Amino acid sequence: MSPSTTGTVSPARPAEVVADPQRPTRSRSRLMAAKAPARPSAVAAFHSVSAATTVLLALVGIGAMIHEPVLIPPLAASAALVHSAPTLPLAQPRGVVIGHMVGAAVGYAALATAGSSAWTAAVAAGLTLALLTVARTPHSPAVATAVVTVLQTPAPARFVPLLLGSTLLLVLTGYAGSRIRRKAPRYPAYWW
């Protein structure tokens, strides 16, 4: 192996160090260390998907019984986080419950201040994200709750209790689901 390929100074170019293509540089090794998560086992995947689908079907059933739409897109995203990534900070009860309540509150405040528009929804989403970040309560679907609140203008007296009940149901099914399968990661990683 010649000196120019070993990472040493080349006699032809004394001031330059030639990198060894076989030896990863510091930034390249960081990129190489970041990998996609391991594929879950078939049993774990089935467990996660069936638990999330079951709780979403329960929300649809509750909505049908009370003649109110209970399933909204942000809750489907929350169910996916709780049941397929239960150890992430985004999936913890604090983020799920408080996050959606903050998203709804910001959405209603923005709605009262500026009315229903896509511009207002975008500002409400940004404000929700800021508040959740400051409160150390990360939950990205809650940002979408602010958008839904501004664009769909649901009656707060009906929407907020249904949203609160739905988030509590998501958390409780996550808790129960993690105890059904012995090898499943325990949910929640923390309550508050």
MIROKE-678128 format. One record per residue (C-alpha): residue in three letters; x, y, z. Coordinates in nm, 3 decimals. Layout:
<rs>
<'ALA'; <X; Y; Z>>
...
</rs>
This chain:
<rs>
<'MET'; <0.000; 0.000; 0.000>>
<'SER'; <0.148; 0.338; -0.098>>
<'PRO'; <0.175; 0.623; 0.151>>
<'SER'; <-0.083; 0.826; -0.044>>
<'THR'; <-0.358; 0.575; 0.033>>
<'THR'; <-0.284; 0.517; 0.399>>
<'GLY'; <-0.383; 0.860; 0.525>>
<'THR'; <-0.024; 0.979; 0.567>>
<'VAL'; <0.145; 1.274; 0.407>>
<'SER'; <0.233; 1.214; 0.044>>
<'PRO'; <0.589; 1.301; -0.056>>
<'ALA'; <0.457; 1.474; -0.371>>
<'ARG'; <0.214; 1.684; -0.166>>
<'PRO'; <0.374; 1.741; 0.177>>
<'ALA'; <0.112; 1.985; 0.312>>
<'GLU'; <-0.186; 1.769; 0.225>>
<'VAL'; <-0.317; 1.458; 0.397>>
<'VAL'; <-0.483; 1.215; 0.162>>
<'ALA'; <-0.780; 1.037; 0.313>>
<'ASP'; <-0.796; 0.661; 0.314>>
<'PRO'; <-1.115; 0.563; 0.127>>
<'GLN'; <-1.143; 0.248; 0.339>>
<'ARG'; <-1.130; 0.441; 0.666>>
<'PRO'; <-1.449; 0.639; 0.734>>
<'THR'; <-1.409; 1.003; 0.821>>
<'ARG'; <-1.570; 1.137; 1.136>>
<'SER'; <-1.878; 1.273; 0.955>>
<'ARG'; <-1.907; 0.964; 0.736>>
<'SER'; <-1.894; 0.735; 1.042>>
<'ARG'; <-2.182; 0.930; 1.200>>
<'LEU'; <-2.389; 0.882; 0.889>>
<'MET'; <-2.301; 0.515; 0.878>>
<'ALA'; <-2.400; 0.470; 1.243>>
<'ALA'; <-2.752; 0.602; 1.182>>
<'LYS'; <-2.958; 0.312; 1.060>>
<'ALA'; <-3.325; 0.243; 1.011>>
<'PRO'; <-3.487; 0.067; 1.304>>
<'ALA'; <-3.482; -0.309; 1.308>>
<'ARG'; <-3.773; -0.477; 1.139>>
<'PRO'; <-4.022; -0.598; 1.402>>
<'SER'; <-4.107; -0.964; 1.421>>
<'ALA'; <-4.428; -1.073; 1.252>>
<'VAL'; <-4.591; -1.121; 1.593>>
<'ALA'; <-4.486; -0.774; 1.713>>
<'ALA'; <-4.605; -0.610; 1.391>>
<'PHE'; <-4.937; -0.792; 1.405>>
<'HIS'; <-4.978; -0.694; 1.770>>
<'SER'; <-4.907; -0.325; 1.703>>
<'VAL'; <-5.124; -0.300; 1.394>>
<'SER'; <-5.416; -0.489; 1.543>>
<'ALA'; <-5.406; -0.286; 1.867>>
<'ALA'; <-5.400; 0.045; 1.679>>
<'THR'; <-5.675; -0.066; 1.443>>
<'THR'; <-5.890; -0.189; 1.733>>
<'VAL'; <-5.871; 0.140; 1.922>>
<'LEU'; <-5.947; 0.335; 1.604>>
<'LEU'; <-6.248; 0.112; 1.535>>
<'ALA'; <-6.360; 0.172; 1.894>>
<'LEU'; <-6.344; 0.548; 1.834>>
<'VAL'; <-6.555; 0.505; 1.519>>
<'GLY'; <-6.803; 0.291; 1.714>>
<'ILE'; <-6.829; 0.547; 1.993>>
<'GLY'; <-6.884; 0.817; 1.734>>
<'ALA'; <-7.158; 0.614; 1.565>>
<'MET'; <-7.335; 0.557; 1.900>>
<'ILE'; <-7.334; 0.925; 1.994>>
<'HIS'; <-7.375; 1.054; 1.636>>
<'GLU'; <-7.055; 1.259; 1.651>>
<'PRO'; <-6.734; 1.218; 1.452>>
<'VAL'; <-6.481; 1.106; 1.714>>
<'LEU'; <-6.205; 0.974; 1.489>>
<'ILE'; <-6.001; 1.261; 1.347>>
<'PRO'; <-5.673; 1.219; 1.155>>
<'PRO'; <-5.448; 1.338; 1.441>>
<'LEU'; <-5.586; 1.062; 1.665>>
<'ALA'; <-5.500; 0.800; 1.402>>
<'ALA'; <-5.143; 0.932; 1.400>>
<'SER'; <-5.137; 0.922; 1.782>>
<'ALA'; <-5.259; 0.561; 1.780>>
<'ALA'; <-4.981; 0.469; 1.539>>
<'LEU'; <-4.719; 0.625; 1.769>>
<'VAL'; <-4.857; 0.472; 2.089>>
<'HIS'; <-4.886; 0.122; 1.946>>
<'SER'; <-4.588; 0.101; 1.711>>
<'ALA'; <-4.329; 0.319; 1.887>>
<'PRO'; <-4.428; 0.303; 2.255>>
<'THR'; <-4.090; 0.403; 2.392>>
<'LEU'; <-4.051; 0.727; 2.194>>
<'PRO'; <-4.107; 1.056; 2.378>>
<'LEU'; <-4.371; 1.142; 2.114>>
<'ALA'; <-4.583; 0.845; 2.227>>
<'GLN'; <-4.588; 0.911; 2.601>>
<'PRO'; <-4.917; 0.994; 2.782>>
<'ARG'; <-4.805; 1.345; 2.870>>
<'GLY'; <-4.756; 1.428; 2.504>>
<'VAL'; <-5.066; 1.247; 2.382>>
<'VAL'; <-5.318; 1.391; 2.627>>
<'ILE'; <-5.173; 1.732; 2.709>>
<'GLY'; <-5.049; 1.778; 2.353>>
<'HIS'; <-5.393; 1.739; 2.199>>
<'MET'; <-5.548; 1.964; 2.464>>
<'VAL'; <-5.288; 2.234; 2.392>>
<'GLY'; <-5.346; 2.192; 2.018>>
<'ALA'; <-5.721; 2.235; 2.060>>
<'ALA'; <-5.677; 2.536; 2.292>>
<'VAL'; <-5.439; 2.710; 2.053>>
<'GLY'; <-5.669; 2.626; 1.761>>
<'TYR'; <-5.970; 2.781; 1.935>>
<'ALA'; <-5.768; 3.087; 2.040>>
<'ALA'; <-5.646; 3.138; 1.683>>
<'LEU'; <-5.997; 3.083; 1.552>>
<'ALA'; <-6.138; 3.347; 1.789>>
<'THR'; <-5.860; 3.589; 1.699>>
<'ALA'; <-5.833; 3.554; 1.323>>
<'GLY'; <-6.116; 3.332; 1.199>>
<'SER'; <-6.104; 3.010; 1.001>>
<'SER'; <-5.848; 3.011; 0.721>>
<'ALA'; <-5.550; 2.813; 0.608>>
<'TRP'; <-5.328; 3.107; 0.717>>
<'THR'; <-5.470; 3.096; 1.068>>
<'ALA'; <-5.434; 2.716; 1.077>>
<'ALA'; <-5.066; 2.743; 0.983>>
<'VAL'; <-5.001; 2.999; 1.257>>
<'ALA'; <-5.193; 2.785; 1.510>>
<'ALA'; <-4.981; 2.484; 1.413>>
<'GLY'; <-4.660; 2.679; 1.464>>
<'LEU'; <-4.775; 2.816; 1.800>>
<'THR'; <-4.877; 2.470; 1.914>>
<'LEU'; <-4.539; 2.329; 1.820>>
<'ALA'; <-4.367; 2.613; 2.007>>
<'LEU'; <-4.573; 2.557; 2.322>>
<'LEU'; <-4.523; 2.181; 2.314>>
<'THR'; <-4.149; 2.229; 2.269>>
<'VAL'; <-4.122; 2.472; 2.560>>
<'ALA'; <-4.338; 2.244; 2.778>>
<'ARG'; <-4.122; 1.940; 2.689>>
<'THR'; <-4.438; 1.767; 2.574>>
<'PRO'; <-4.361; 1.651; 2.219>>
<'HIS'; <-4.647; 1.509; 2.017>>
<'SER'; <-4.656; 1.595; 1.647>>
<'PRO'; <-5.019; 1.482; 1.591>>
<'ALA'; <-5.127; 1.750; 1.841>>
<'VAL'; <-5.002; 2.013; 1.596>>
<'ALA'; <-5.250; 1.870; 1.346>>
<'THR'; <-5.525; 1.901; 1.609>>
<'ALA'; <-5.474; 2.278; 1.605>>
<'VAL'; <-5.513; 2.273; 1.226>>
<'VAL'; <-5.828; 2.059; 1.242>>
<'THR'; <-5.975; 2.290; 1.505>>
<'VAL'; <-5.917; 2.602; 1.294>>
<'LEU'; <-6.029; 2.454; 0.962>>
<'GLN'; <-6.327; 2.250; 1.079>>
<'THR'; <-6.443; 2.481; 1.361>>
<'PRO'; <-6.599; 2.210; 1.581>>
<'ALA'; <-6.816; 2.320; 1.875>>
<'PRO'; <-6.579; 2.327; 2.175>>
<'ALA'; <-6.839; 2.196; 2.421>>
<'ARG'; <-6.860; 1.872; 2.221>>
<'PHE'; <-6.516; 1.850; 2.063>>
<'VAL'; <-6.291; 1.902; 2.366>>
<'PRO'; <-6.451; 1.635; 2.591>>
<'LEU'; <-6.451; 1.386; 2.302>>
<'LEU'; <-6.089; 1.466; 2.226>>
<'LEU'; <-5.991; 1.427; 2.591>>
<'GLY'; <-6.176; 1.096; 2.619>>
<'SER'; <-6.023; 0.972; 2.294>>
<'THR'; <-5.668; 1.053; 2.403>>
<'LEU'; <-5.724; 0.883; 2.737>>
<'LEU'; <-5.857; 0.576; 2.554>>
<'LEU'; <-5.546; 0.571; 2.333>>
<'VAL'; <-5.321; 0.583; 2.638>>
<'LEU'; <-5.516; 0.314; 2.823>>
<'THR'; <-5.516; 0.079; 2.524>>
<'GLY'; <-5.143; 0.139; 2.483>>
<'TYR'; <-5.093; 0.048; 2.847>>
<'ALA'; <-5.312; -0.264; 2.822>>
<'GLY'; <-5.166; -0.370; 2.488>>
<'SER'; <-4.811; -0.356; 2.619>>
<'ARG'; <-4.902; -0.596; 2.899>>
<'ILE'; <-5.077; -0.853; 2.680>>
<'ARG'; <-4.764; -0.956; 2.489>>
<'ARG'; <-4.481; -1.055; 2.724>>
<'LYS'; <-4.196; -0.934; 2.503>>
<'ALA'; <-4.356; -0.603; 2.411>>
<'PRO'; <-4.187; -0.284; 2.532>>
<'ARG'; <-4.372; -0.150; 2.834>>
<'TYR'; <-4.593; 0.150; 2.774>>
<'PRO'; <-4.562; 0.413; 2.894>>
<'ALA'; <-4.193; 0.476; 2.942>>
<'TYR'; <-4.306; 0.756; 3.177>>
<'TRP'; <-4.643; 0.899; 3.274>>
<'TRP'; <-4.553; 1.258; 3.337>>
</rs>
